[in-house]
């Protein structure tokens, strides 16, 4: 979803570990809080940035899963 970030809201059920990203007033995606830390309201997102964010989120999910298995 290409557009402008209008809101970044932490998910309550995940204890703030994930952030909901709203683009043009509509829910666009959910990201790990560490990945979403680089985003800000009024930032314009394009396809390349969305692809990068999605890949970074998948990587962070894999790291989190690995840490959980090791613990």
BAVEXRO-705067 format. One record per residue (C-alpha): x, y negated, z negated; residue in one letter. Coordinates in steps of 0.5 Angstrom, whole numbers, padded with zeros to 4 digits, always signed. Layout:
BEGIN
XYZA;...
END
This chain:
BEGIN
+0000+0000+0000X;+0003-0006+0002X;+0002-0013-0001X;+0003-0017-0007X;+0004-0014-0014X;-0002-0017-0018X;-0001-0013-0025X;+0003-0008-0029X;+0000-0005-0034X;+0003+0000-0039X;-0001+0007-0039X;-0004+0008-0046X;-0005+0015-0046X;+0003+0016-0044X;+0005+0012-0050X;+0008+0006-0045X;+0012+0011-0041X;+0009+0010-0035X;+0006+0004-0032X;+0000+0003-0027X;+0002-0002-0021X;-0004-0006-0018X;-0003-0009-0011X;-0008-0014-0009X;-0012-0013-0015X;-0013-0005-0013X;-0009+0000-0017X;-0003+0003-0012X;+0001+0007-0016X;+0004+0010-0023X;+0011+0009-0024X;+0016+0011-0030X;+0017+0005-0034X;+0024+0005-0033X;+0023+0005-0025X;+0018-0001-0026X;+0022-0005-0030X;+0025-0008-0024X;+0018-0010-0022X;+0015-0017-0023X;+0008-0020-0022X;+0007-0024-0015X;+0013-0019-0012X;+0011-0017-0005X;+0012-0010-0004X;+0013-0007+0003X;+0014+0000+0006X;+0021+0001+0005X;+0021-0002-0003X;+0015+0003-0004X;+0019+0009-0001X;+0025+0007-0005X;+0020+0006-0012X;+0017+0013-0010X;+0023+0017-0009X;+0026+0014-0016X;+0020+0016-0020X;+0020+0023-0017X;+0028+0023-0019X;+0026+0020-0026X;+0021+0025-0027X;+0026+0031-0025X;+0031+0028-0030X;+0025+0028-0036X;+0023+0035-0034X;+0030+0037-0035X;+0031+0034-0041X;+0025+0037-0044X;+0028+0044-0042X;+0034+0043-0045X;+0031+0040-0052X;
END
